[in-house]
């Protein structure tokens, strides 16, 4: 694959990944400033300022990982499956924020984030078959979403 095609592919994959982040932020708006602080929070809730930097790093790692898999060749069935799962987890990721913050449905958000975590793990497994480094780039994401799942569960329980 020539360099220009790889550069374009990298940019497209990053744009798709960041677009999912942008779509997910639709539900946040005033809810972050008004509704979210009104909830009973668990003692282990991190400060709000940490979420932006963490998610920026995670989305960048996700995009790089997806690019590494994509450049192995779209004709490969394993690459297609891995990137399909990547797309599904991006969709689940984006909708979790909307379900939690816009619709205030903590129980449904908890169910959805569990599906997200399982899909990320499946993505990791499939990425690892193609490019181990790409899979390893998803480990911080897996861990952060596991923490977010516990946090979501605690918010649901307390509210």
Secondary structure, 3 states (H helix, E strand, C coil): CCHHHHHHHHHHHHHHHHHHHHHHHHHCHHHHHCHHHHCCCCCCCCCCHHHHHHHHHHHHHHHHHHHHHHCCCCCCHHHHHHHHHHHHHHHHHHHHHHHHHHCCCHHHHHHHHHHHHHHHHHHHHHHHHHCHHHHHHCHHHHHHHHHHHHHHHHHHHHC
